[in-house]
């Protein structure tokens, strides 16, 4: 469900099944910073 791989330096590595898209590598701190604005945007849209 979650990807945590410190050896993989990619922010958004592809999923094992390519047509399913990409996932967030939580071992990379920059990818978490990339995810935060999307979560804030979703929260703002829901709360309005």
PDB file of N, CA, C and O in Angstrom, chain B, residues numbered from 101:
ATOM      1  N   UNK B 101       0.821  -1.188   0.000  1.00  0.00           N
ATOM      2  CA  UNK B 101       0.000   0.000   0.000  1.00  0.00           C
ATOM      3  C   UNK B 101       0.871   1.260   0.000  1.00  0.00           C
ATOM      4  O   UNK B 101       0.572   2.217  -0.714  1.00  0.00           O
ATOM      5  N   UNK B 102       1.934   1.266   0.788  1.00  0.00           N
ATOM      6  CA  UNK B 102       2.849   2.396   0.840  1.00  0.00           C
ATOM      7  C   UNK B 102       4.226   1.940   0.386  1.00  0.00           C
ATOM      8  O   UNK B 102       4.624   0.798   0.615  1.00  0.00           O
ATOM      9  N   UNK B 103       4.946   2.846  -0.259  1.00  0.00           N
ATOM     10  CA  UNK B 103       6.307   2.525  -0.694  1.00  0.00           C
ATOM     11  C   UNK B 103       7.286   3.297   0.177  1.00  0.00           C
ATOM     12  O   UNK B 103       7.210   4.522   0.262  1.00  0.00           O
ATOM     13  N   UNK B 104       8.202   2.592   0.822  1.00  0.00           N
ATOM     14  CA  UNK B 104       9.267   3.198   1.608  1.00  0.00           C
ATOM     15  C   UNK B 104      10.538   2.472   1.241  1.00  0.00           C
ATOM     16  O   UNK B 104      10.837   1.408   1.784  1.00  0.00           O
ATOM     17  N   UNK B 105      11.293   3.053   0.313  1.00  0.00           N
ATOM     18  CA  UNK B 105      12.519   2.430  -0.169  1.00  0.00           C
ATOM     19  C   UNK B 105      13.626   3.474  -0.171  1.00  0.00           C
ATOM     20  O   UNK B 105      13.714   4.265  -1.110  1.00  0.00           O
ATOM     21  N   UNK B 106      14.479   3.500   0.860  1.00  0.00           N
ATOM     22  CA  UNK B 106      15.544   4.504   0.932  1.00  0.00           C
ATOM     23  C   UNK B 106      16.574   4.390  -0.196  1.00  0.00           C
ATOM     24  O   UNK B 106      17.255   5.369  -0.500  1.00  0.00           O
ATOM     25  N   UNK B 107      16.699   3.225  -0.816  1.00  0.00           N
ATOM     26  CA  UNK B 107      17.659   3.058  -1.903  1.00  0.00           C
ATOM     27  C   UNK B 107      17.167   3.685  -3.203  1.00  0.00           C
ATOM     28  O   UNK B 107      17.971   4.012  -4.076  1.00  0.00           O
ATOM     29  N   UNK B 108      15.861   3.854  -3.340  1.00  0.00           N
ATOM     30  CA  UNK B 108      15.273   4.450  -4.543  1.00  0.00           C
ATOM     31  C   UNK B 108      15.146   5.953  -4.334  1.00  0.00           C
ATOM     32  O   UNK B 108      14.409   6.392  -3.451  1.00  0.00           O
ATOM     33  N   UNK B 109      15.841   6.734  -5.119  1.00  0.00           N
ATOM     34  CA  UNK B 109      15.866   8.186  -4.947  1.00  0.00           C
ATOM     35  C   UNK B 109      14.774   8.906  -5.734  1.00  0.00           C
ATOM     36  O   UNK B 109      14.685  10.132  -5.668  1.00  0.00           O
ATOM     37  N   UNK B 110      13.944   8.177  -6.473  1.00  0.00           N
ATOM     38  CA  UNK B 110      12.889   8.812  -7.264  1.00  0.00           C
ATOM     39  C   UNK B 110      11.768   9.315  -6.358  1.00  0.00           C
ATOM     40  O   UNK B 110      11.435   8.690  -5.351  1.00  0.00           O
ATOM     41  N   UNK B 111      11.191  10.461  -6.739  1.00  0.00           N
ATOM     42  CA  UNK B 111      10.069  11.011  -5.980  1.00  0.00           C
ATOM     43  C   UNK B 111       8.807  10.195  -6.200  1.00  0.00           C
ATOM     44  O   UNK B 111       8.107   9.836  -5.253  1.00  0.00           O
ATOM     45  N   UNK B 112       8.531   9.912  -7.462  1.00  0.00           N
ATOM     46  CA  UNK B 112       7.321   9.178  -7.837  1.00  0.00           C
ATOM     47  C   UNK B 112       7.698   7.973  -8.701  1.00  0.00           C
ATOM     48  O   UNK B 112       7.636   8.058  -9.928  1.00  0.00           O
ATOM     49  N   UNK B 113       8.081   6.867  -8.092  1.00  0.00           N
ATOM     50  CA  UNK B 113       8.410   5.691  -8.895  1.00  0.00           C
ATOM     51  C   UNK B 113       7.145   5.041  -9.446  1.00  0.00           C
ATOM     52  O   UNK B 113       6.085   5.129  -8.825  1.00  0.00           O
ATOM     53  N   UNK B 114       7.244   4.393 -10.601  1.00  0.00           N
ATOM     54  CA  UNK B 114       6.062   3.730 -11.174  1.00  0.00           C
ATOM     55  C   UNK B 114       5.666   2.517 -10.345  1.00  0.00           C
ATOM     56  O   UNK B 114       6.498   1.899  -9.681  1.00  0.00           O
ATOM     57  N   UNK B 115       4.393   2.194 -10.395  1.00  0.00           N
ATOM     58  CA  UNK B 115       3.900   0.999  -9.706  1.00  0.00           C
ATOM     59  C   UNK B 115       4.332  -0.235 -10.482  1.00  0.00           C
ATOM     60  O   UNK B 115       4.772  -0.133 -11.627  1.00  0.00           O
ATOM     61  N   UNK B 116       4.207  -1.377  -9.869  1.00  0.00           N
ATOM     62  CA  UNK B 116       4.625  -2.624 -10.524  1.00  0.00           C
ATOM     63  C   UNK B 116       3.849  -2.869 -11.800  1.00  0.00           C
ATOM     64  O   UNK B 116       4.411  -3.320 -12.798  1.00  0.00           O
ATOM     65  N   UNK B 117       2.564  -2.574 -11.771  1.00  0.00           N
ATOM     66  CA  UNK B 117       1.729  -2.682 -12.963  1.00  0.00           C
ATOM     67  C   UNK B 117       1.679  -1.288 -13.580  1.00  0.00           C
ATOM     68  O   UNK B 117       1.070  -0.385 -13.006  1.00  0.00           O
ATOM     69  N   UNK B 118       2.309  -1.099 -14.742  1.00  0.00           N
ATOM     70  CA  UNK B 118       2.549   0.224 -15.298  1.00  0.00           C
ATOM     71  C   UNK B 118       1.286   1.034 -15.553  1.00  0.00           C
ATOM     72  O   UNK B 118       1.299   2.251 -15.364  1.00  0.00           O
ATOM     73  N   UNK B 119       0.204   0.407 -15.973  1.00  0.00           N
ATOM     74  CA  UNK B 119      -1.000   1.162 -16.311  1.00  0.00           C
ATOM     75  C   UNK B 119      -1.688   1.720 -15.071  1.00  0.00           C
ATOM     76  O   UNK B 119      -2.620   2.515 -15.192  1.00  0.00           O
ATOM     77  N   UNK B 120      -1.243   1.317 -13.872  1.00  0.00           N
ATOM     78  CA  UNK B 120      -1.845   1.820 -12.644  1.00  0.00           C
ATOM     79  C   UNK B 120      -1.244   3.147 -12.182  1.00  0.00           C
ATOM     80  O   UNK B 120      -1.734   3.748 -11.226  1.00  0.00           O
ATOM     81  N   UNK B 121      -0.188   3.608 -12.852  1.00  0.00           N
ATOM     82  CA  UNK B 121       0.354   4.931 -12.557  1.00  0.00           C
ATOM     83  C   UNK B 121       1.579   4.915 -11.665  1.00  0.00           C
ATOM     84  O   UNK B 121       2.428   4.028 -11.755  1.00  0.00           O
ATOM     85  N   UNK B 122       1.651   5.916 -10.803  1.00  0.00           N
ATOM     86  CA  UNK B 122       2.823   6.129  -9.967  1.00  0.00           C
ATOM     87  C   UNK B 122       2.427   6.119  -8.498  1.00  0.00           C
ATOM     88  O   UNK B 122       1.250   6.233  -8.154  1.00  0.00           O
ATOM     89  N   UNK B 123       3.433   5.981  -7.639  1.00  0.00           N
ATOM     90  CA  UNK B 123       3.212   6.020  -6.201  1.00  0.00           C
ATOM     91  C   UNK B 123       4.238   6.946  -5.565  1.00  0.00           C
ATOM     92  O   UNK B 123       5.227   7.312  -6.201  1.00  0.00           O
ATOM     93  N   UNK B 124       4.010   7.321  -4.329  1.00  0.00           N
ATOM     94  CA  UNK B 124       4.911   8.222  -3.610  1.00  0.00           C
ATOM     95  C   UNK B 124       5.884   7.381  -2.791  1.00  0.00           C
ATOM     96  O   UNK B 124       5.473   6.487  -2.052  1.00  0.00           O
ATOM     97  N   UNK B 125       7.176   7.674  -2.926  1.00  0.00           N
ATOM     98  CA  UNK B 125       8.198   7.005  -2.132  1.00  0.00           C
ATOM     99  C   UNK B 125       8.377   7.798  -0.838  1.00  0.00           C
ATOM    100  O   UNK B 125       9.005   8.856  -0.843  1.00  0.00           O
ATOM    101  N   UNK B 126       7.833   7.297   0.259  1.00  0.00           N
ATOM    102  CA  UNK B 126       7.862   8.013   1.524  1.00  0.00           C
ATOM    103  C   UNK B 126       9.243   8.052   2.167  1.00  0.00           C
ATOM    104  O   UNK B 126       9.416   8.741   3.172  1.00  0.00           O
ATOM    105  N   UNK B 127      10.216   7.354   1.638  1.00  0.00           N
ATOM    106  CA  UNK B 127      11.584   7.420   2.146  1.00  0.00           C
ATOM    107  C   UNK B 127      12.286   8.689   1.672  1.00  0.00           C
ATOM    108  O   UNK B 127      13.284   9.103   2.263  1.00  0.00           O
ATOM    109  N   UNK B 128      11.778   9.298   0.625  1.00  0.00           N
ATOM    110  CA  UNK B 128      12.362  10.526   0.094  1.00  0.00           C
ATOM    111  C   UNK B 128      11.607  11.725   0.678  1.00  0.00           C
ATOM    112  O   UNK B 128      10.409  11.868   0.434  1.00  0.00           O
ATOM    113  N   UNK B 129      12.293  12.598   1.454  1.00  0.00           N
ATOM    114  CA  UNK B 129      11.573  13.715   2.090  1.00  0.00           C
ATOM    115  C   UNK B 129      10.980  14.695   1.089  1.00  0.00           C
ATOM    116  O   UNK B 129       9.979  15.342   1.396  1.00  0.00           O
ATOM    117  N   UNK B 130      11.561  14.825  -0.088  1.00  0.00           N
ATOM    118  CA  UNK B 130      11.024  15.745  -1.094  1.00  0.00           C
ATOM    119  C   UNK B 130       9.706  15.246  -1.669  1.00  0.00           C
ATOM    120  O   UNK B 130       8.855  16.048  -2.056  1.00  0.00           O
ATOM    121  N   UNK B 131       9.532  13.947  -1.726  1.00  0.00           N
ATOM    122  CA  UNK B 131       8.272  13.425  -2.239  1.00  0.00           C
ATOM    123  C   UNK B 131       7.130  13.679  -1.261  1.00  0.00           C
ATOM    124  O   UNK B 131       5.987  13.878  -1.675  1.00  0.00           O
ATOM    125  N   UNK B 132       7.434  13.673   0.024  1.00  0.00           N
ATOM    126  CA  UNK B 132       6.419  14.004   1.020  1.00  0.00           C
ATOM    127  C   UNK B 132       6.036  15.475   0.876  1.00  0.00           C
ATOM    128  O   UNK B 132       4.860  15.821   0.984  1.00  0.00           O
ATOM    129  N   UNK B 133       7.013  16.337   0.633  1.00  0.00           N
ATOM    130  CA  UNK B 133       6.728  17.752   0.404  1.00  0.00           C
ATOM    131  C   UNK B 133       5.928  17.950  -0.877  1.00  0.00           C
ATOM    132  O   UNK B 133       5.153  18.901  -0.975  1.00  0.00           O
ATOM    133  N   UNK B 134       6.098  17.087  -1.842  1.00  0.00           N
ATOM    134  CA  UNK B 134       5.332  17.136  -3.078  1.00  0.00           C
ATOM    135  C   UNK B 134       3.884  16.715  -2.832  1.00  0.00           C
ATOM    136  O   UNK B 134       2.971  17.232  -3.477  1.00  0.00           O
ATOM    137  N   UNK B 135       3.673  15.801  -1.924  1.00  0.00           N
ATOM    138  CA  UNK B 135       2.338  15.285  -1.626  1.00  0.00           C
ATOM    139  C   UNK B 135       1.510  16.261  -0.785  1.00  0.00           C
ATOM    140  O   UNK B 135       0.290  16.315  -0.938  1.00  0.00           O
ATOM    141  N   UNK B 136       2.144  17.027   0.094  1.00  0.00           N
ATOM    142  CA  UNK B 136       1.423  17.927   0.998  1.00  0.00           C
ATOM    143  C   UNK B 136       0.527  18.943   0.298  1.00  0.00           C
ATOM    144  O   UNK B 136      -0.619  19.099   0.720  1.00  0.00           O
ATOM    145  N   UNK B 137       0.977  19.650  -0.755  1.00  0.00           N
ATOM    146  CA  UNK B 137       0.070  20.604  -1.416  1.00  0.00           C
ATOM    147  C   UNK B 137      -1.186  19.937  -1.985  1.00  0.00           C
ATOM    148  O   UNK B 137      -2.262  20.536  -1.959  1.00  0.00           O
ATOM    149  N   UNK B 138      -1.068  18.726  -2.489  1.00  0.00           N
ATOM    150  CA  UNK B 138      -2.244  18.025  -3.004  1.00  0.00           C
ATOM    151  C   UNK B 138      -3.222  17.695  -1.883  1.00  0.00           C
ATOM    152  O   UNK B 138      -4.434  17.817  -2.060  1.00  0.00           O
ATOM    153  N   UNK B 139      -2.708  17.284  -0.745  1.00  0.00           N
ATOM    154  CA  UNK B 139      -3.585  16.992   0.389  1.00  0.00           C
ATOM    155  C   UNK B 139      -4.269  18.252   0.908  1.00  0.00           C
ATOM    156  O   UNK B 139      -5.444  18.216   1.273  1.00  0.00           O
ATOM    157  N   UNK B 140      -3.543  19.360   0.943  1.00  0.00           N
ATOM    158  CA  UNK B 140      -4.129  20.626   1.380  1.00  0.00           C
ATOM    159  C   UNK B 140      -5.198  21.080   0.399  1.00  0.00           C
ATOM    160  O   UNK B 140      -6.255  21.557   0.813  1.00  0.00           O
ATOM    161  N   UNK B 141      -4.937  20.937  -0.897  1.00  0.00           N
ATOM    162  CA  UNK B 141      -5.911  21.310  -1.914  1.00  0.00           C
ATOM    163  C   UNK B 141      -7.191  20.482  -1.779  1.00  0.00           C
ATOM    164  O   UNK B 141      -8.294  21.019  -1.881  1.00  0.00           O
ATOM    165  N   UNK B 142      -7.047  19.212  -1.556  1.00  0.00           N
ATOM    166  CA  UNK B 142      -8.217  18.348  -1.389  1.00  0.00           C
ATOM    167  C   UNK B 142      -9.001  18.751  -0.147  1.00  0.00           C
ATOM    168  O   UNK B 142     -10.231  18.783  -0.176  1.00  0.00           O
ATOM    169  N   UNK B 143      -8.304  19.058   0.942  1.00  0.00           N
ATOM    170  CA  UNK B 143      -8.973  19.458   2.173  1.00  0.00           C
ATOM    171  C   UNK B 143      -9.726  20.778   1.974  1.00  0.00           C
ATOM    172  O   UNK B 143     -10.835  20.928   2.487  1.00  0.00           O
ATOM    173  N   UNK B 144      -9.149  21.730   1.246  1.00  0.00           N
ATOM    174  CA  UNK B 144      -9.803  23.014   0.997  1.00  0.00           C
ATOM    175  C   UNK B 144     -11.051  22.821   0.156  1.00  0.00           C
ATOM    176  O   UNK B 144     -12.085  23.431   0.429  1.00  0.00           O
ATOM    177  N   UNK B 145     -10.966  21.988  -0.853  1.00  0.00           N
ATOM    178  CA  UNK B 145     -12.134  21.759  -1.719  1.00  0.00           C
ATOM    179  C   UNK B 145     -13.257  21.073  -0.935  1.00  0.00           C
ATOM    180  O   UNK B 145     -14.429  21.409  -1.104  1.00  0.00           O
ATOM    181  N   UNK B 146     -12.902  20.131  -0.094  1.00  0.00           N
ATOM    182  CA  UNK B 146     -13.923  19.412   0.675  1.00  0.00           C
ATOM    183  C   UNK B 146     -14.575  20.323   1.710  1.00  0.00           C
ATOM    184  O   UNK B 146     -15.784  20.237   1.929  1.00  0.00           O
ATOM    185  N   UNK B 147     -13.807  21.179   2.340  1.00  0.00           N
ATOM    186  CA  UNK B 147     -14.324  22.021   3.421  1.00  0.00           C
ATOM    187  C   UNK B 147     -15.121  23.224   2.922  1.00  0.00           C
ATOM    188  O   UNK B 147     -15.820  23.861   3.710  1.00  0.00           O
ATOM    189  N   UNK B 148     -15.032  23.545   1.645  1.00  0.00           N
ATOM    190  CA  UNK B 148     -15.789  24.686   1.121  1.00  0.00           C
ATOM    191  C   UNK B 148     -17.197  24.347   0.815  1.00  0.00           C
ATOM    192  O   UNK B 148     -17.955  25.207   0.367  1.00  0.00           O
TER     193      UNK B 148
END
